[in-house]
Amino acid sequence: MSDVNVMKRERSLIVNPLKTCQPLGAMYAITGVDKGVPLVHGSQGCSTFVRYHLARHFREPVEIAVTSLHESAAVFGGRKNINSSIKNITLRYKPELIGAITTCSSEIIGDDVFGFVDTTKRELKQMSEEDETYKDIANVEVVPIPTPSFVGNHYSGYDVAINSLIQNITEPSDEKNGKINIIPGIINPGDTKEIKHILHLLGVEATLLTDTSDAFDAPLRPSTLSTPFFAKGGVTVNEIKEASQAEGTITICKYAKSGAETLESIHNVPAMVESPPIGIQNTDQFLRNIQSALDIEIPETILDERGLLVDLMADVAARYLFDKNVAIVGDPDQVTGMARLIGELGMNPKVVCTGADTTTFPEDMEKIAKETNTDIDVLLDQDLRAFELYVKDDDNNVDIMLGNSDLRFINYDTKIPLIRFGYPVYDRVGYHSNPIVGYRGAKRLTEMITNAILEKYYDPTHWKLQQ
């Protein structure tokens, strides 16, 4: 018994979508660049919507510029808007990089953003040559990022942004710097910091393309108030330029592999495309990939972290978690990592649901179904309504749910425990600061899942209250 039943959405209407548009992913990626500014070439709502959702999840302010297209631009085009926006940002903020992100409106009216950017860069160069006051502005990198909202989703937008950065900024080089490139995908700051923690224990230098850990989880200190325009940290433009000198590129999300493939095809940097290091097997593979690229030894400190996770699993898996049915919702790669962890805990990944239509997701589920010797229902390119109907069907017998805050109403209706992860989590605090990747992240998840099971199914007081 290890079958995968793929159920794709048959109706045209989407009820409570599990994905959003490409520009969000592109804005997220550019925010992870040191002194980088996402410039949205579209209406004001295109940036306001994203800023609201990011601030609601991370509880941090997000600086996103917009060209503010109005009715006149639909007739005459938005060249003037993007030209003046790039100049204003450059002169007032002195950024290192501007990501010119297109939207559905700018794409539909046919704006040549690539041409507009080239023209504006020539004008900036001319200004710097004519006036000493502007001598530094010609060095600003302006990268066009084509992300029409009517195709793809936020994961593909992230992929386009990372690939655009590499294509436009990374410089050819025959040298090697002993580093490794890591494309983290759309993950929380706590996860990025956990990856940095693992790299630190390994003694490995890495370039994260890109690094949003500080941008969305920064300390509030008086010293930071003097430079309010830019968030702390992020990958520098020079580090992106030198990405061609790395020993290899590891992308821990299969939907963001274009940048790794570009580095491999153009700069001969080997690419390794894997699922996120969630759980034992995936984290083991992450470490093996680093070993193969850099030929290093795994230190005892990391083996101890792995041992603590295994010890916890031995304590709780057979006694409390075995054979419980789990429903998982989220981005495809994070769901894949979660499903494998659930299998490692002796539980059944009963149903997995994602808003993406990707071929790798069902293939990954087939592997996990064989590993766990169970049937998995795959809701592919689906919405939250389809997941809700599945969970509320008594024949499916779901014991616990894993997903974002949008599942809270299903939790209220069914009383099925909900473990929050992914994006967005807005009805709890602190979740974005804590990891789910690595051995320590898996240990935290195991504790959360076990405690939820204990509270629901083993606490007699709670059981009486449910009657």
Buried (B, 14 or more C-beta within 10 A) or exposed (E): EBEBEBBEBEEEEBEBEBBBBBBBBBBBBBBBBBBBBBBBBBBEEBBEBBBEBBBEBBBBEBBBBBBBBEEEBEEEBBBEBBBEBBBEBBBEBEBBBBBBBBBBBBBEBEBEBEEBBEBBBEBBBEBBEEEEEBEEBBEBBBBBBBBBBEEBBBBBBBBBBBBBBBBBBBEEBEEEBEBBBBBBBBBBBBBBBBBBBBBEBBEBEBBBBBBBBBBBBBEEEEEEEEEEEBBBBBBBBEBBBBBBBBBBBBBBBBBBBBBBBBBBEEBEBBBBBBBBBBBBBBBBBBBEBBBBBBEEEBEEEBEEBBEEBBEBBEEBBEEBBEEBBBBBBBBBBBBBBBBBBBBBBBBBBBBBBBBBBBEBBBEBBBBBBEBBEBBBBBBBBBBBBBBBEBBEEEEBEBBBBBBBBBBBEBBEEBEBBBBBBBBBBBEEEEBBBBBBBBBBBBBBBBEBBBBBBBEBBEEEEEEEEEE
